[in-house]
Amino acid sequence: MKPVTLDTIVSLAKRRGFVFQSSEIYGGLNGCWDYGSLGVELLRNLKDAWWKAMTYRDDIEGVDASILMHPRVWEASGHVANFTDPMIDNKTSKARYRADTLIEDYIAKLEKNGKTDRAKAVADRLAAAREPEDFYQIIVDEEITDPVGGSKDWTPVRYFNLMFKTFVGPVEDTNSVVYLRPETAQGIFVNFRNVLDSARQKIPFGIAQIGKAFRNEINTKYFLFRTREFEQMEMQYFVKPGTHPEQFEYWREQRFQWFLDLGMSPDSIRFKPHDKLAHYADAAVDIEYKFPFGWGEIEGIHSRTNFDLGRHEEYSGKKLEFVDTVTRDRFVPYVIETSVGASRSFMAFLCHAYNVENVGAADGGEDAERTVLKFHPKLAPVKAAVLPLVKKDGMPEFADKLYRDLQKSFSVQYDESAAVGRRYRRQDEIGTPFCITIDGESLQDNTVTIRERDTMQQIRVSADTVKEYVMKSLI
Ligand code: ATP
């Protein structure tokens, strides 16, 4: 099979209604994308799968906090001071870059050319870089050139805060500044006490949330991978200090397994330990997916100590401790965080599902090649397609009745146009796991065929059992 390119995925996504460029008729808005009719189903299914895995258990509660929060939240969290990326411009081409990314790309090039020692030395310098000058000096010392025009004429490096600023109320002054949240986590931390008390939980327990986050990224790239508006699925697990290493291990395994359970293959995802830890973290690992452009983070699992609750105690003046009623122990819990991008993992699942297969003349199709999205049935935007073999002899009526009945339970398509092989191909291309075909026999004995997407095998079953058959694959 040919390796899939990102362009192929982007064009399929557009053609079949998964993802469109935002405001396309106006030329688009960089870093923003819209989900079409199939995309919105896939995204919802993905979020549902996460929500069920994370909150349908005794020890995790869900919340849905507002996007706008008190500005002090972002002072306490450190975002006002530190949520910055180093930015650099090339004076000749006027192109703008994240200085760290520019250096990372340069390191990758050294590695590709076999200069591993040199690559390691630069990587060490990058890991130690803190001040804008540190990044700048690496770029100058290594004579890194502009990928656009090849020039070495760089501006100094400046830090740029990634939070989008806006104002509450009619007066745009410093007292009315608020931020669009750059992560969902803070909505969880500030509700720690509320949830602990109202849900009558005990340590260890977690709070989960799915929601939009906004980052004014310097460079957006790779389709949904780095966008300015995106969705996150985050869970903060509050634990007793001392138990955090084992909880970190537990969550790292759980989260990896979640991707496997939804159809990722073990060779397409991997753990990547962090080269440099944030000052408050005592362990951190990413789960990476092998995208068409290379390995990229899809989820981070972080052991964050009591940094977040401690800071919110300090800034709000409210106690955020847990008191054990039996032992009388009182402590500010440590936190294990799991943070995954819904949109970024959407893209990973889309890339992973994509296959082009040579199927010869099998399966009633006309083409030797088929494009098929092999989504796990739980994720598939359409679960089944109902296809009357021909448009006569009562088949459409039979099919329509079945279609309307199935539609009460899951998303289904009805298609009666063109040869059945062509219709199979259309459904393959959007990842529909089951095609239900109604033929002459159906009218006589109430049976239909179910054609399975990946094997293309067909079985004959009673029409009354179709719903149960499909539902079983969704559990
Ligand atoms: P990166 O280093 O790629 O900028 P990060 O380490 O800052 O990411 P986190 O803050 O840990 O990312 O965010 C958790 C998850 O949110 C990421 O694993 C990713 O899936 C998602 N995410 C973060 N930034 C973006 C973005 N700009 N666009 C899409 N998804 C994002």
Boltz pocket constraint, residues with backbone or C-beta under 6 A from the ligand:
constraints:
  - pocket:
      binder: B
      contacts: [[A, 183], [A, 215], [A, 217], [A, 224], [A, 225], [A, 226], [A, 227], [A, 228], [A, 229], [A, 230], [A, 231], [A, 232], [A, 297], [A, 298], [A, 299], [A, 300], [A, 339], [A, 340], [A, 341], [A, 342], [A, 343], [A, 344], [A, 345]]
      max_distance: 6.0
